Amino acid sequence: MKLRSTIHLYSSVLFAVLLILMNLFIYAVFSRMSLDSQLGQASAETARIAAAMRKAGDGVTAPELLRAYVPVEGMLRLLTVDGGGPAPVTSASGQEISRLKPVYHPGKQAERVRVDGRLYAFVSVPVIWTDGNVLNVQMTKSLEGTMDTLRVLRLVLAGATLAVLLPLLLSGRLLSGLIMRPIVQMTATMREIQRSGKFRRLPLKAHSKDELVEMGHTFNDMIGLLESNYVKQEKFVSDASHELRTPLTVIESYASLLKRRGRDHPELFDESVEAIHSEAVRMKEMTEQLLLLAKHPEQWDLELKVMDLEELVRSSAKAFHNAYGREVTVQVKGSPEGYSDEAKLRQLLFIFLDNARKYSDEQITVRIEAAGQERMIVITDRGIGIPPEELPKIFDRFYRVDEARTRENGGAGLGLSLAAEIAGAIGAELSMDSTVGLGTSVTIRMAADRRGGGQ
């Protein structure tokens, strides 16, 4: 059974059962209250009749008293302890109850009895008669008027139940359709994606905030993530196959050269080994960068916090100096605290410091500045610079301002693209100013605290 039919059936049966149970409860409570009320009225009426009959007992015979107080639809009798007494008096419509066996009750008795399928209220009240004997004044009164009212109530409740069930079934179908609509749309969208190979999203109501729309937004977010990962995977495969082809070709060429002529020409050995080693190192760095770029930023395990930027920059400058022997001057203006991820910000610094090292032989300066709730780290070199027309494309993947020079220094055009990815993940902004022949400045902007970062 389909989920829509299951929801429809379940909701309809549940509502119908609840409605029937509610009506049964209403009927049970009303009938019990009505019958108890009638029995109470019969008890009070019998007590009044007994008192009136006792007062009039001296001057009027018992049969006359019974005929005077007999109920419209019922029977009245006087009963002695031994079961004797005058004949009972019965109304014209209650002759069948005269056949009831007389039973003496020492105390007051009130109950409902059924005779020939008809319901009666039976009340017995002990009374001291004028001669000193204790008699029972017993009244049996028909409850058919109340039963007729209850029968009408049953018909009304049954009709109301049937009248409500039809719109209930229709509303259950509409409800199941409403619940299933996003799921049906998701199924159709996924089938369309499978058929066409293109990612699609669900059309959603812009202002609705119910759970179904929230599920649709979650589905669209998931499709967006899948699309992003798919694009990254395709780009990774394309980039890797494109960029790794050259170093692999170089390695293969020098390996073949060694295989053919290495034994006869030992002077080729050093050149071939150096070239193979250089290309292998460059291939390793390129692969690591490609793998990081292929990873979604949500999988980077970021830990954003307020940190001491001066300490981070000085420790990075020291490590850079120890690795490459290049001096890095650190300047601080204003508060050195900023909100970022320490590991990724350090990686960002190393990317720009490494670029400055490659394209500049002079001193490198890193300046920390504060402006309100914004913190800036500015890396400046005095290198060859970048032409203005090249600046808009500088963060594109595999883009090189100078192909030959980049190849010579071992770059693959991935560093700045990776820097842009890292900056986007940690909520930082990058900008670059450069003048040919004078140098380049890269600015990393970030928030001073969590509030400024909008996290």
N, C-alpha and C positions, 0 to 999 in steps of 0.2 A: 504494500500500500504506500502511495506517495505521501510525503510529509504533509503536503497541503491537505489531503484527505484525512490524514491522521489528526491534524490540528482541528479540522472542521468537525470530525466525528467526536473527538474528545471534548471540545468546547461545547458542542450541542448537547451531548449526553450529560455532561456535567451540569450545564445550566438547566436542562430539563429535569434532572434528578433533584437539583436544589429547589426548583420551582415546585415540583410535586411534593417534596418533603415539607416545604414551607406551608403549602396549602393544607396538607394533612395535619400539620401542627396547629394551624389556625382552626381547622374544623374540630380537632380533638379538644382543644382548649375551650372553644365556644360551646360545643355540645356538653362538655362536662359542667361548665359554669351554668348553662341554661337548665340542665336536668337537676343540678344541685339546688339551683334557685327555686325550681318548681317543687322539689321535695321539701325545701325549707318553708315555702309558702303553705304547702299541704300540712306540715307539722303545726305551723302557727294557726292555721284554720281549724284543724282538729282540736287543738287546745282551747280555742274560743268556743267551738261547738260543745265540747265537754263541759266547760264552765257554765254555758247558757242552759244546757240540758239539766245540769244538776240543780240550778236555781229554779227551773220550772218543773222539776220532777214531781212535786207533791200534787199539783193541780192538773197535770196532763199525763195521759197514759204514754208508755214507752213507744208504742207504734206511731202515735201522733207526733211525738218528739222527733222520731227518726224521719218521718215523712217531711217534717218542717225544715230539717237541716240537711237532708240528703243533697250531695253535689249534683250539678247538672249532668255530668258524665261520670258516674261512679256509684258507690255503694256505701251505706252507713249501717253499722250494727252495734248492739250492746251485747257484751259477752261476759258471763259469770265465770267464776274460777273453775267450775266443773265443765265448762264448754256450753252451758245452756244459755237461755235468754230469749228475748222476742225474735221473731223472724227478721232478717235483714231487709232493709228497704233499698231498692236499686232503681236508678233512673232508667228511662225507656231505652237508652242506647247502651246500657251496660249490663244486660241480662246475663251474659256469659260469666261475669265475675261472681254471680250469686252461688255458683257451684264450688267456689273456693272453700276448702275445709277450714272451719273455724279453729283457731289456735289461741289460747290465752297467753298473754305476756305479762309477767309481774312488773316489768318496768316499761318505760317509754320505748317504742320501737318505730323506726322510720327507714324504709327501704323501697327499692324499685322492684316490681315483680312483672313478669310477662305471662299473659294469659291469651291463648289462641293467637299468638303472634303480635299482640298489642301490649304496649308498655303502660303500666300503672304505678302511681305512687301509693304505697301502703303505709298508713300511720296508725299506731295503737297507743292510746293514752290511758293509763289507769286513773280511775276517779272513785272517790268514796260517795256512794249513793246515799239517798236520804234515809234508807233503812239501815245504814251502817255497813253494808256489804261493799266490797271492792269490785268494781266492774271495769271492763275495758270498753272505751269508746273507740271503735276502729273505723277508719275511713279509707276507702280505696277510690282513688281519683285518676281518671284517664290523663295520660301525658301525650296523647296523639296530636294535640295542637302544637306542642313543642317539637314533636317528631316531624310534623309537616314542615315546620320552619327549618328544621335541620336538613330535610330532604331538598328544600329549595336552596339552602346554602350549598349543599353538595353539588347541585346542578350549576349554580353560579360559579363556584370554584372550578369545577370541571370545564365549563365553558371558557372561563378566564384563562385557564391553563392552556387549552387548545388555541385560544386567540393569541396568546403570547408566544406559543411555540413556533408559529410560522415566521414572525419577524425575528425570533431568536435564531432559527435555522439560517435565515438570510444574513443576519448580522454575523453569525459564526463563519459563514462562507466568505463574507467581506473581510472579516478579521484575519482569517487564514490567508486570503489573497494579499492583504496588506503586509502581513508578516513575511510572506514568501516572496514578495516582489523583489526586494534587494537580492535575495538568494538566487532567484530566477535570472535577474540581470547579471549577477556575478557569473553564473553558469554560462549564460549566453556570451558574456564578454570573454571568459576563459576559452570557450570553444572558438570564438572569433580570433583570439590571439593564437590559438593552436593552428587554426586553419590558415591565417594570413601571415603568421610570424611577426606581426607588428603589435606592440604594446598599446592597450587602450584602457581608458578609465571610465568609471561609472558617472553618468550625469546626476548631480545631487542638488537638492534644494539649498540655496545659499544660506537662508536664515533659520532653517530647522535645526534643532539640537536634540532630537530624540535618539534613542539607542540604535534604531535602524539606520539613520543617517550617519551616526557615529561609526557604525560598522562599515558603511560605504566609504567613509573617509579613511578608515583603517585599511580597507581593501585597496583604495587608490594609493595610499602611502606604500603599501606592500608592492603594488605594481611599479610604483616609482623606484623603489629600492631594487626590485628585480631588473628593471630597465637600466638603472644606473650600473648595476653589477654586470649586466650583460654587455653594455657598451664598454665598460672598463675591461671586461674579459676580451672582447673583440679587439679593442685598441691595444691591449697588452700583447695578444698574439700577433697582431699586425706590426706593432712597434718592435717586438722582440725579433720577429723573423726579418724585419727590415734592417735593424741596427746590428744584430749579431752576425749578419751575413758577412760584413766586411772583416771583422776580426777573425772570424772562422776561416775566411778565405786566406787572410794573411798567415795564420797559423798553419793552414794546410799547405800553402805555397812554400814556406820556410821548412816545414817538415819534409816535403817532397824534395826540396833542394838538398837538405842534409842527407836524405836517403840516397839521392843520385850521386852527389859530389862531395859529401862530407868526409868520406874516408880519403879521397884524393886531394882535397883542399882543406886542410885544418883551419885555415884563416877564416873560412865561412862559419865555423862553429860558434865563435863568440857573437858574431853579428846575428846569426839565426836564433840562438838561445835568448839574446837580449830582446829581439823582436817578438819572439813567441811569449816571453815573460811579460813584456809590456802590454801586448794585446790581451793576454790572459787576465792581467790585473784590471785593465780597462773593461773587459767583459764581465768580470766579477762585480765591479762597482756599478756598471750599467744594469746588470741583472738585479742587484739589490734595490736600486732605485726604481726599476720597473715593477718589482714585486710590491714595493711600498706604495707606488702610485696606483697599482691595481687593487689595493686594499681600500675598503670603504672607510671614511673617517670615523664612523661610529664604532669601528672595530679597533681603533687605536688606543683604547683604554686611557683616555685623557683624565688628568686630575688637575682641574683648574683651581687655583688658590692665589691668595695675595703673597707675593714673594719680594725679596730684596733684589732688585734688578742690578744694583751695583756689584753685589757679591757674585751674581751669576755672570755678569759681563767680565769681571776681573778674572774669575777662575777660568772662563772660556779663553780669554786672551792669553793667560799663562800657559794653558794647555796647547794653544795654537803656536805660541812662541817655542815651546819645548819640541813640538813636532816639526816645525818648518824653519825655526831660527829667525822668524820675522817679528819685529817689534810692533806692538799694538798699543797705542796710547788711549787711555780711558779718561773721559771727562764727564763730570756729573754737575748738572744744574737743577736745583730743586729737589723735591722728594724722590727717592730712588725706588719707591714701592710701586709694584704693578700687579695686575691680575692676569695670570696666564698658566699654561702648563710648563713646568720647568724643563722637562726632557725635550719637548718639541720646540720650545723657544731656544734652547741651547743648540739643537740641530739646525734651526733657522739661522742662528748666528754663524755657525760653522760654514754653512753654504755660502753666505755672503762674504765671510772672511776668506774662504778658499778662492772665491772669484776675484776678490781684491788682490790676493797673493799672485794669482795667475797673470793678471793683466796690469800689475803695477809693481815696480821695483822699489818704490819709496815707502815712506812710513804710512801705516794704516791707522786711522783714528775712529774710535767708537765713542759717541757722545750720548749721554742720557739726559733727557729734558722732560720737564713737567709743565703742563698747561691746563690748569683746572683739574677736571677729572680724567684727563688724557695723559698718557705717558708715551714718550717717543724714544726709540733707540735708532741713532743715525750712524751708519757705517760709511766712512768716506775714504776713498783712495785717490792717489794722484797718478792714475794710469793713463791709458790711451783714450779712454772715453768711448761713448757710443753715439753714433749719428742720431739726430733727432727723429728722423723718419723710421729708425729701427726700434725706438723705445716702445711703441704700442704693441709690438710683437715679441718683446723680450721674454715674456713669461709663457709663450707657447711651447708646447712639447717638441723637442728635437730642433728647435730654432737656434741657428748659430749666426752671429753677426759676421764672423770670419771663419769659414769652413776650414781652411788650411791651418790657421793658427789654433783652432779648437782641436783639431785632430792631433796636432803636435803636442798640445798640453794634456791630451788624454780625455777631454770632455766629450759628452754625448748629447749635450743640449737638454739634459733632464733636470739639472740642478735647480734652475729658477722655476721650472714647472712644478717640481716637488715643493719648493719654497711657497709657491702660491697655494698649493693644496694644504700645506701645514698651516699657513696663516689663516685660511678659511676655517680650518677645524678648530683652532684655538681662539677665534674671534678677533684676530688682528688684521690690520690693513697695511698693504705694501704700496709704496710709491718709489719711483726712481727718477733722479735728475742726473743728467750727464752732459758734459761738454767735451767734444773731441779734442784731445791733446792736453786737457786739464784734469780730467778725472771723473769719478762717478760717486754719487751719494745715494744710498738706499735707506729709506725711513720705514721703521716698523712701528705702527701706532697700535696702542692697546689701552684698555681701561685701567683706572687706578684701583678699582675694587669691584666686587661682585655686582653691585647695583649699576655701576657705569658700564659693566660688560653685558648687561641685559640677559644674563644667564638665568 
